[in-house]
Amino acid sequence: MIFEDVLRDLLVSFNLVDTRVFLMRAPQAPAAKAVPPYLVFLHVGPEPMHAHSGPLDVLRREYQFAFFDTSQSRALGLSDALRARLDGLRGSFEGVNFGGVFYRAQTSAYEDDTRLFQSITTYLFQYRIPEPLPAVSLRQQQRQSLRKEPRI
């Protein structure tokens, strides 16, 4: 499991676009999940933190979030709703300790090919993973256990 799995679960828990939250790119049409509005997020850059003795266990990474929708107003509103939930976030979620999430910038765009508006924001994440994340996500473990249960 990677940090982005935890981040996706956090974003889905906000219930802004149901489960239509994608890492790096959305499914290409025709795809049932690629129905707007949807959210695409990606890691834009690390900011490694080091002491003289080596790397620190606090990670700093910048992420970009882009809402895609046919309505410019709704895309902007979704970005505002995400900002209300993410900016200043602290605490633990699925084994990751968030030291802080900080709003950085916002812009917008329009895709002629898809006729979708984009509202794009970036955030700086400071977090610590106290123990290694399991190689298999919790969601995958749940799916596997459901498959093993006998059906009546």
MIPA-265198 format. One record per residue: z, y, x of N, C-alpha, C in turn; chain. Coordinates in nm, 4 decimals, padded with zeros to 6 digits, always signed. Each point is the difference from the previous one (the first is absolute). Layout:
MIPA-265198
+----------+----------+----------+----------+----------+----------+----------+----------+----------+--------+
|     n_up |  n_north |   n_east |    ca_up | ca_north |  ca_east |     c_up |  c_north |   c_east | chaine |
+----------+----------+----------+----------+----------+----------+----------+----------+----------+--------+
|        Z |        Y |        X |        Z |        Y |        X |        Z |        Y |        X |      A |
...
+----------+----------+----------+----------+----------+----------+----------+----------+----------+--------+
end
This chain:
MIPA-265198
+----------+----------+----------+----------+----------+----------+----------+----------+----------+--------+
|     n_up |  n_north |   n_east |    ca_up | ca_north |  ca_east |     c_up |  c_north |   c_east | chaine |
+----------+----------+----------+----------+----------+----------+----------+----------+----------+--------+
| +00.0000 | -00.1180 | +00.0850 | +00.0000 | +00.1180 | -00.0850 | +00.0000 | +00.1240 | +00.0893 |      A |
| -00.0731 | +00.0997 | -00.0423 | -00.0069 | +00.1245 | +00.0749 | +00.0683 | +00.1106 | -00.0805 |      A |
| +00.0326 | +00.1074 | +00.0672 | +00.0667 | +00.1122 | -00.0674 | -00.0815 | +00.0484 | -00.1198 |      A |
| -00.1309 | -00.0027 | +00.0110 | -00.0855 | +00.0478 | -00.1082 | +00.0174 | -00.0811 | -00.1276 |      A |
| +00.0401 | -00.1283 | +00.0107 | +00.0316 | -00.0789 | -00.1203 | +00.1214 | +00.0585 | -00.0719 |      A |
| +00.1004 | +00.0374 | +00.0785 | +00.1202 | +00.0614 | -00.0578 | -00.0358 | +00.1352 | -00.0606 |      A |
| -00.0795 | +00.0780 | +00.0713 | -00.0401 | +00.1308 | -00.0509 | -00.0798 | -00.0147 | -00.1295 |      A |
| -00.0890 | -00.0974 | -00.0062 | -00.0760 | -00.0220 | -00.1235 | +00.0935 | -00.0355 | -00.1149 |      A |
| +00.0966 | -00.0880 | +00.0239 | +00.0964 | -00.0358 | -00.1043 | +00.0775 | +00.1221 | -00.0471 |      A |
| +00.0372 | +00.0872 | +00.0934 | +00.0709 | +00.1233 | -00.0360 | -00.0891 | +00.0870 | -00.0890 |      A |
| -00.1256 | +00.0160 | +00.0380 | -00.0925 | +00.0820 | -00.0785 | -00.0230 | -00.0593 | -00.1392 |      A |
| -00.0132 | -00.1309 | -00.0087 | -00.0174 | -00.0654 | -00.1297 | +00.1247 | +00.0204 | -00.0860 |      A |
| +00.1176 | -00.0008 | +00.0627 | +00.1248 | +00.0178 | -00.0763 | +00.0083 | +00.1373 | -00.0658 |      A |
| -00.0739 | +00.0977 | +00.0506 | -00.0016 | +00.1334 | -00.0617 | -00.0797 | +00.0005 | -00.1305 |      A |
| -00.0821 | -00.1034 | -00.0217 | -00.0776 | -00.0185 | -00.1228 | -00.0894 | +00.1198 | -00.0328 |      A |
| -00.0675 | +00.0531 | +00.0997 | -00.0908 | +00.1127 | -00.0229 | -00.1398 | -00.0467 | -00.0401 |      A |
| -00.0458 | -00.1097 | +00.0595 | -00.1337 | -00.0537 | -00.0303 | +00.0055 | -00.1519 | -00.0181 |      A |
| +00.1097 | -00.0468 | -00.0591 | +00.0207 | -00.1427 | -00.0219 | -00.0017 | -00.0697 | +00.1372 |      A |
| -00.0767 | -00.1042 | +00.0169 | -00.0052 | -00.0697 | +00.1297 | -00.1268 | +00.0342 | +00.0775 |      A |
| -00.0708 | +00.1041 | -00.0414 | -00.1245 | +00.0380 | +00.0665 | +00.0308 | +00.0871 | +00.1231 |      A |
| +00.0660 | -00.0630 | +00.0957 | +00.0380 | +00.0638 | +00.1263 | -00.0587 | -00.0856 | +00.1117 |      A |
| -00.0830 | +00.0615 | +00.0842 | -00.0762 | -00.0761 | +00.0984 | +00.0202 | +00.0561 | +00.1404 |      A |
| +00.0051 | -00.0905 | +00.0959 | +00.0100 | +00.0368 | +00.1410 | -00.1410 | +00.0171 | +00.0566 |      A |
| -00.0277 | +00.1140 | +00.0570 | -00.1234 | +00.0352 | +00.0711 | -00.1202 | +00.0294 | -00.0903 |      A |
| -00.0273 | -00.0844 | -00.0979 | -00.1135 | +00.0279 | -00.0878 | +00.0171 | -00.0750 | -00.1317 |      A |
| -00.0616 | +00.0533 | -00.1021 | +00.0050 | -00.0636 | -00.1313 | -00.1038 | -00.1110 | -00.0072 |      A |
| +00.0207 | -00.0964 | -00.0900 | -00.1040 | -00.1016 | -00.0192 | -00.1307 | +00.0671 | -00.0426 |      A |
| -00.1086 | -00.0542 | +00.0422 | -00.1291 | +00.0593 | -00.0321 | -00.0456 | -00.0430 | -00.1392 |      A |
| -00.0641 | +00.0899 | -00.0702 | -00.0452 | -00.0262 | -00.1361 | -00.1120 | -00.1030 | +00.0026 |      A |
| -00.0125 | -00.0831 | -00.0987 | +00.0889 | -00.0078 | -00.1152 | +00.1235 | -00.0840 | +00.0312 |      A |
| +00.1143 | +00.0553 | -00.0225 | +00.1262 | -00.0705 | +00.0205 | +00.0981 | +00.0492 | -00.1050 |      A |
| +00.0698 | -00.0924 | -00.0614 | +00.0926 | +00.0356 | -00.1076 | +00.1093 | +00.0942 | +00.0483 |      A |
| +00.0425 | -00.0177 | +00.1243 | +00.1088 | +00.0830 | +00.0530 | -00.0460 | +00.1403 | +00.0398 |      A |
| -00.1285 | +00.0225 | +00.0160 | -00.0507 | +00.1290 | +00.0471 | -00.0207 | +00.0994 | -00.1143 |      A |
| +00.0792 | -00.0122 | -00.1042 | -00.0104 | +00.0906 | -00.1142 | +00.0892 | +00.1213 | +00.0273 |      A |
| -00.0560 | +00.1200 | -00.0065 | +00.0818 | +00.1184 | +00.0254 | +00.1009 | +00.0225 | -00.1128 |      A |
| +00.1123 | +00.0607 | +00.0273 | +00.0387 | +00.0494 | +00.1314 | +00.0559 | -00.1124 | +00.0871 |      A |
| -00.0196 | +00.0152 | +00.1294 | +00.0587 | -00.0927 | +00.0957 | +00.0375 | +00.0758 | +00.1263 |      A |
| +00.0803 | -00.0661 | +00.0837 | +00.0538 | +00.0613 | +00.1211 | -00.0409 | -00.0825 | +00.1212 |      A |
| -00.0498 | +00.0678 | +00.1026 | -00.0315 | -00.0637 | +00.1277 | +00.0870 | +00.0675 | +00.1058 |      A |
| +00.0675 | -00.0803 | +00.0822 | +00.0822 | +00.0567 | +00.1067 | -00.0357 | -00.0648 | +00.1322 |      A |
| +00.0207 | +00.0754 | +00.1074 | -00.0281 | -00.0530 | +00.1326 | +00.0854 | +00.0707 | +00.1047 |      A |
| +00.0190 | -00.0721 | +00.1063 | +00.0755 | +00.0496 | +00.1151 | -00.0922 | +00.0895 | +00.0812 |      A |
| +00.0398 | +00.1273 | +00.0187 | -00.0859 | +00.0926 | +00.0719 | +00.0383 | +00.0129 | +00.1462 |      A |
| +00.1255 | -00.0160 | +00.0307 | +00.0362 | +00.0120 | +00.1402 | +00.1474 | -00.0228 | +00.0249 |      A |
| +00.0311 | -00.0671 | +00.1104 | +00.1395 | -00.0177 | +00.0373 | +00.0479 | +00.1179 | +00.0837 |      A |
| +00.1271 | +00.0204 | -00.0011 | +00.0638 | +00.0949 | +00.0907 | +00.1105 | -00.0780 | +00.0706 |      A |
| -00.0349 | -00.0711 | +00.1059 | +00.0993 | -00.0842 | +00.0668 | +00.1203 | +00.0815 | +00.0476 |      A |
| +00.1166 | -00.0592 | -00.0142 | +00.1228 | +00.0646 | +00.0456 | +00.0582 | -00.0828 | +00.1137 |      A |
| +00.0265 | +00.0672 | +00.1111 | +00.0495 | -00.0684 | +00.1185 | +00.1187 | +00.0743 | +00.0595 |      A |
| +00.0862 | -00.0773 | +00.0636 | +00.1043 | +00.0543 | +00.0864 | -00.0386 | -00.0388 | +00.1425 |      A |
| +00.0787 | +00.0427 | +00.0954 | -00.0304 | -00.0374 | +00.1390 | +00.0056 | -00.1508 | +00.0203 |      A |
| +00.0769 | -00.0681 | -00.0853 | +00.0140 | -00.1446 | +00.0147 | -00.1102 | -00.0782 | -00.0717 |      A |
| -00.0816 | +00.0676 | -00.0789 | -00.1084 | -00.0703 | -00.0684 | -00.0145 | +00.0452 | -00.1445 |      A |
| -00.0773 | -00.0732 | -00.0786 | -00.0235 | +00.0385 | -00.1386 | +00.1280 | -00.0095 | -00.0840 |      A |
| +00.0126 | +00.0915 | -00.0937 | +00.1112 | -00.0035 | -00.0944 | -00.0372 | -00.0879 | -00.1187 |      A |
| +00.1012 | -00.0463 | -00.0730 | -00.0298 | -00.0859 | -00.1145 | -00.0318 | +00.0797 | -00.1266 |      A |
| -00.0018 | +00.1312 | +00.0086 | -00.0428 | +00.0835 | -00.1125 | -00.1507 | +00.0202 | +00.0116 |      A |
| -00.0692 | -00.0261 | -00.1081 | -00.1457 | +00.0163 | -00.0005 | -00.0369 | +00.1257 | -00.0764 |      A |
| -00.0958 | +00.0738 | +00.0520 | -00.0544 | +00.1192 | -00.0670 | -00.1495 | -00.0210 | -00.0156 |      A |
| -00.0432 | -00.0001 | -00.1247 | -00.1426 | -00.0187 | -00.0267 | -00.0439 | +00.0951 | -00.1090 |      A |
| -00.1212 | +00.0456 | +00.0124 | -00.0569 | +00.0857 | -00.1030 | -00.0960 | -00.0829 | -00.0853 |      A |
| +00.0128 | +00.0166 | -00.1325 | -00.0848 | -00.0709 | -00.0952 | -00.0720 | +00.0982 | -00.0896 |      A |
| -00.1214 | -00.0370 | -00.0377 | -00.0794 | +00.0802 | -00.0914 | -00.0108 | -00.0763 | -00.1321 |      A |
| +00.0116 | +00.0737 | -00.1104 | -00.0079 | -00.0568 | -00.1339 | -00.1082 | +00.0750 | -00.0768 |      A |
| -00.0939 | -00.0736 | -00.0582 | -00.1087 | +00.0628 | -00.0752 | -00.0059 | -00.0592 | -00.1397 |      A |
| +00.0214 | +00.0847 | -00.0994 | -00.0190 | -00.0403 | -00.1389 | -00.1451 | +00.0258 | -00.0369 |      A |
| -00.0625 | -00.0960 | -00.0643 | -00.1379 | +00.0107 | -00.0461 | -00.0003 | -00.0038 | -00.1519 |      A |
| -00.0690 | +00.0956 | -00.0616 | -00.0075 | +00.0018 | -00.1455 | -00.1218 | +00.0794 | -00.0452 |      A |
| -00.0426 | -00.0244 | -00.1231 | -00.1104 | +00.0760 | -00.0579 | +00.0443 | +00.1412 | -00.0373 |      A |
| +00.1304 | +00.0202 | -00.0144 | +00.0550 | +00.1304 | -00.0359 | +00.0678 | +00.0640 | +00.1211 |      A |
| -00.0451 | +00.1186 | +00.0358 | +00.0616 | +00.0716 | +00.1123 | +00.1456 | +00.0317 | -00.0302 |      A |
| +00.0278 | +00.0428 | -00.1224 | +00.1368 | +00.0357 | -00.0382 | +00.0938 | -00.1195 | +00.0100 |      A |
| -00.0462 | -00.1171 | -00.0448 | +00.0859 | -00.1184 | +00.0056 | +00.0235 | -00.0429 | +00.1446 |      A |
| -00.1035 | +00.0066 | +00.0847 | +00.0178 | -00.0351 | +00.1414 | +00.1029 | +00.0915 | +00.0651 |      A |
| -00.0080 | +00.1299 | -00.0271 | +00.0975 | +00.0945 | +00.0554 | +00.1395 | -00.0258 | -00.0565 |      A |
| +00.0072 | -00.0305 | -00.1283 | +00.1293 | -00.0306 | -00.0617 | +00.0648 | -00.1244 | +00.0581 |      A |
| -00.0811 | -00.1008 | +00.0279 | +00.0522 | -00.1217 | +00.0622 | +00.0534 | +00.0290 | +00.1404 |      A |
| -00.0702 | +00.0845 | +00.0746 | +00.0487 | +00.0387 | +00.1329 | +00.1335 | +00.0729 | -00.0098 |      A |
| +00.0127 | +00.0872 | -00.1009 | +00.1271 | +00.0708 | -00.0200 | +00.1119 | -00.0967 | -00.0369 |      A |
| -00.0318 | -00.0987 | -00.0835 | +00.1002 | -00.0999 | -00.0392 | +00.0418 | -00.0840 | +00.1201 |      A |
| -00.0954 | -00.0342 | +00.0861 | +00.0332 | -00.0753 | +00.1213 | +00.0895 | +00.0841 | +00.0913 |      A |
| -00.0329 | +00.1265 | +00.0129 | +00.0812 | +00.0887 | +00.0852 | +00.1431 | +00.0084 | -00.0518 |      A |
| +00.0173 | +00.0071 | -00.1308 | +00.1345 | +00.0068 | -00.0585 | +00.0810 | -00.1256 | +00.0326 |      A |
| -00.0674 | -00.1136 | +00.0159 | +00.0708 | -00.1256 | +00.0277 | +00.0162 | -00.0274 | +00.1496 |      A |
| -00.0970 | +00.0416 | +00.0813 | +00.0028 | -00.0339 | +00.1430 | +00.0673 | +00.1041 | +00.0886 |      A |
| -00.0258 | +00.1277 | -00.0243 | +00.0482 | +00.1042 | +00.0909 | +00.1522 | -00.0005 | +00.0056 |      A |
| +00.0533 | -00.0244 | +00.1191 | +00.1446 | -00.0041 | +00.0191 | +00.0629 | -00.1349 | -00.0271 |      A |
| -00.0811 | -00.1008 | -00.0295 | +00.0529 | -00.1339 | -00.0306 | +00.0807 | -00.0544 | +00.1175 |      A |
| +00.1157 | -00.0548 | -00.0311 | +00.0854 | -00.0668 | +00.0994 | +00.0624 | -00.1216 | -00.0656 |      A |
| +00.0325 | -00.1002 | +00.0797 | +00.0650 | -00.1190 | -00.0537 | -00.0739 | -00.1257 | +00.0411 |      A |
| +00.0447 | -00.1108 | -00.0560 | -00.0577 | -00.1306 | +00.0348 | -00.0875 | -00.0515 | -00.1135 |      A |
| -00.1058 | -00.0686 | +00.0394 | -00.0886 | -00.0644 | -00.0961 | -00.0618 | -00.1206 | +00.0680 |      A |
| +00.0212 | -00.1183 | -00.0572 | -00.0553 | -00.1257 | +00.0509 | +00.0232 | -00.0192 | +00.1497 |      A |
| +00.1185 | +00.0314 | +00.0472 | +00.0355 | -00.0240 | +00.1396 | -00.0402 | +00.1090 | +00.0968 |      A |
| -00.0581 | +00.1081 | -00.0483 | -00.0379 | +00.1124 | +00.0855 | +00.0937 | +00.1164 | -00.0295 |      A |
| +00.0566 | +00.0592 | +00.1051 | +00.0870 | +00.1167 | -00.0160 | -00.0831 | +00.1259 | +00.0225 |      A |
| -00.0201 | +00.0753 | -00.1083 | -00.0754 | +00.1246 | +00.0080 | +00.0960 | +00.1123 | +00.0384 |      A |
| -00.0208 | +00.0567 | +00.1187 | +00.0822 | +00.1118 | +00.0447 | -00.0470 | +00.1310 | -00.0599 |      A |
| -00.1239 | +00.0036 | -00.0416 | -00.0542 | +00.1186 | -00.0646 | -00.1502 | -00.0100 | -00.0146 |      A |
| -00.0485 | +00.0548 | -00.1101 | -00.1427 | +00.0105 | -00.0248 | -00.0259 | +00.1476 | -00.0268 |      A |
| -00.0977 | +00.0562 | +00.0697 | -00.0193 | +00.1444 | -00.0040 | -00.1455 | +00.0362 | -00.0303 |      A |
| -00.0178 | +00.0802 | -00.1025 | -00.1321 | +00.0498 | -00.0400 | -00.0572 | +00.0853 | +00.1121 |      A |
| -00.1300 | -00.0191 | +00.0305 | -00.0621 | +00.0745 | +00.1097 | -00.1140 | +00.0905 | -00.0461 |      A |
| -00.0935 | -00.0530 | -00.0783 | -00.1189 | +00.0793 | -00.0354 | -00.0667 | -00.0578 | -00.1231 |      A |
| -00.0884 | +00.0819 | -00.0603 | -00.0759 | -00.0455 | -00.1160 | -00.1374 | +00.0657 | +00.0007 |      A |
| -00.0994 | -00.0754 | -00.0428 | -00.1358 | +00.0519 | -00.0172 | -00.0643 | -00.0772 | -00.1140 |      A |
| -00.1231 | +00.0330 | -00.0311 | -00.0699 | -00.0728 | -00.1052 | -00.1469 | -00.0126 | +00.0372 |      A |
| -00.0679 | -00.0889 | -00.0703 | -00.1408 | -00.0248 | +00.0272 | -00.0649 | -00.0563 | -00.1259 |      A |
| -00.1313 | -00.0097 | +00.0051 | -00.0764 | -00.0595 | -00.1094 | -00.1063 | -00.0902 | +00.0601 |      A |
| -00.0120 | -00.1214 | -00.0549 | -00.1006 | -00.0950 | +00.0466 | -00.1172 | +00.0005 | -00.0967 |      A |
| -00.1154 | +00.0453 | +00.0459 | -00.1188 | +00.0031 | -00.0857 | -00.0441 | -00.1399 | -00.0432 |      A |
| +00.0081 | -00.0967 | +00.0933 | -00.0481 | -00.1354 | -00.0296 | +00.0784 | -00.0649 | -00.1136 |      A |
| +00.1321 | +00.0151 | +00.0037 | +00.0848 | -00.0653 | -00.1004 | +00.0381 | +00.0933 | -00.1142 |      A |
| -00.0253 | +00.1302 | +00.0197 | +00.0381 | +00.1034 | -00.0971 | +00.1504 | +00.0005 | -00.0250 |      A |
| +00.0744 | -00.0158 | +00.1098 | +00.1458 | -00.0005 | -00.0080 | +00.0580 | +00.1154 | +00.0807 |      A |
| +00.1020 | +00.0616 | -00.0573 | +00.0768 | +00.1012 | +00.0718 | +00.1055 | -00.0705 | +00.0828 |      A |
| +00.0331 | +00.0609 | +00.1128 | +00.1077 | -00.0520 | +00.0856 | +00.1038 | +00.1085 | +00.0205 |      A |
| +00.1247 | -00.0403 | -00.0076 | +00.1088 | +00.0872 | +00.0408 | +00.0692 | -00.0717 | +00.1149 |      A |
| -00.0027 | +00.0617 | +00.1174 | +00.0426 | -00.0662 | +00.1235 | +00.1235 | +00.0697 | +00.0558 |      A |
| +00.1045 | -00.0780 | +00.0260 | +00.1214 | +00.0549 | +00.0600 | +00.0383 | -00.0828 | +00.1214 |      A |
| +00.0730 | +00.0614 | +00.0913 | +00.0526 | -00.0726 | +00.1154 | +00.1505 | +00.0185 | +00.0061 |      A |
| +00.0664 | -00.1050 | +00.0479 | +00.1450 | -00.0020 | +00.0127 | +00.0376 | -00.0607 | +00.1342 |      A |
| +00.1085 | +00.0496 | +00.0558 | +00.0585 | -00.0582 | +00.1202 | +00.1130 | -00.0914 | -00.0433 |      A |
| -00.0035 | -00.1251 | +00.0462 | +00.1030 | -00.0986 | -00.0313 | +00.0821 | -00.0260 | +00.1258 |      A |
| +00.1315 | +00.0073 | -00.0141 | +00.0908 | -00.0439 | +00.1061 | +00.0764 | -00.1177 | -00.0568 |      A |
| -00.0094 | -00.1136 | +00.0678 | +00.0639 | -00.1189 | -00.0545 | +00.0415 | -00.0946 | +00.1120 |      A |
| +00.0828 | -00.0929 | -00.0391 | +00.0513 | -00.1006 | +00.0932 | -00.0032 | -00.1338 | -00.0729 |      A |
| -00.0433 | -00.1010 | +00.0708 | +00.0020 | -00.1353 | -00.0546 | +00.1083 | -00.0752 | +00.0776 |      A |
| +00.1212 | -00.0161 | -00.0607 | +00.1114 | -00.0588 | +00.0740 | -00.0235 | -00.1442 | +00.0429 |      A |
| -00.0699 | -00.0773 | -00.0814 | -00.0315 | -00.1381 | +00.0342 | -00.1489 | -00.0208 | -00.0214 |      A |
| -00.0585 | -00.0913 | +00.0730 | -00.1446 | -00.0220 | -00.0191 | -00.0312 | -00.0337 | -00.1450 |      A |
| -00.1088 | +00.0569 | -00.0499 | -00.0434 | -00.0314 | -00.1357 | -00.0547 | -00.1422 | -00.0022 |      A |
| +00.0202 | -00.0718 | -00.1092 | -00.0533 | -00.1369 | -00.0064 | -00.1519 | +00.0011 | +00.0094 |      A |
| -00.0536 | -00.1055 | +00.0604 | -00.1447 | -00.0085 | +00.0173 | -00.0724 | -00.0129 | -00.1333 |      A |
| +00.0664 | -00.0585 | -00.0986 | -00.0567 | -00.0147 | -00.1334 | +00.0726 | +00.0961 | -00.0913 |      A |
| -00.0746 | +00.0784 | -00.0753 | +00.0636 | +00.0987 | -00.0866 | +00.0783 | -00.0677 | -00.1115 |      A |
| +00.0970 | +00.0718 | -00.0532 | +00.0808 | -00.0516 | -00.1100 | -00.0882 | -00.0326 | -00.1195 |      A |
| -00.0995 | +00.0831 | -00.0256 | -00.0891 | -00.0235 | -00.1126 | -00.0751 | -00.1315 | +00.0199 |      A |
| -00.0449 | -00.0282 | +00.1230 | -00.0704 | -00.1255 | +00.0261 | +00.0940 | -00.1183 | -00.0176 |      A |
| +00.1258 | +00.0144 | +00.0418 | +00.0977 | -00.1079 | -00.0175 | +00.0231 | -00.0266 | -00.1480 |      A |
| +00.0078 | +00.1067 | -00.0799 | +00.0199 | -00.0174 | -00.1440 | -00.1189 | -00.0701 | -00.0627 |      A |
| -00.1209 | +00.0391 | +00.0403 | -00.1200 | -00.0644 | -00.0540 | -00.0014 | -00.1482 | +00.0340 |      A |
| +00.0371 | -00.0328 | +00.1255 | -00.0005 | -00.1398 | +00.0430 | +00.1041 | -00.0800 | -00.0771 |      A |
| +00.1175 | +00.0571 | -00.0252 | +00.1033 | -00.0724 | -00.0731 | -00.0414 | -00.0191 | -00.1454 |      A |
| -00.0726 | +00.0961 | -00.0574 | -00.0476 | -00.0169 | -00.1377 | -00.1035 | -00.1102 | -00.0081 |      A |
| -00.0822 | -00.0130 | +00.1043 | -00.1009 | -00.1065 | -00.0002 | +00.0634 | -00.1379 | +00.0109 |      A |
| +00.1166 | -00.0082 | +00.0677 | +00.0660 | -00.1296 | +00.0197 | +00.0778 | -00.0441 | -00.1223 |      A |
| +00.0387 | +00.0953 | -00.0845 | +00.0769 | -00.0375 | -00.1197 | -00.0896 | -00.0736 | -00.0965 |      A |
| +00.0518 | -00.1084 | -00.0571 | -00.0826 | -00.0748 | -00.0954 | -00.0213 | +00.0813 | -00.1278 |      A |
| -00.1179 | -00.0082 | -00.0517 | -00.0322 | +00.0698 | -00.1250 | +00.0106 | -00.0978 | -00.1151 |      A |
| +00.0559 | +00.0470 | -00.1059 | +00.0193 | -00.0878 | -00.1175 | -00.0996 | +00.0345 | -00.1074 |      A |
+----------+----------+----------+----------+----------+----------+----------+----------+----------+--------+
end
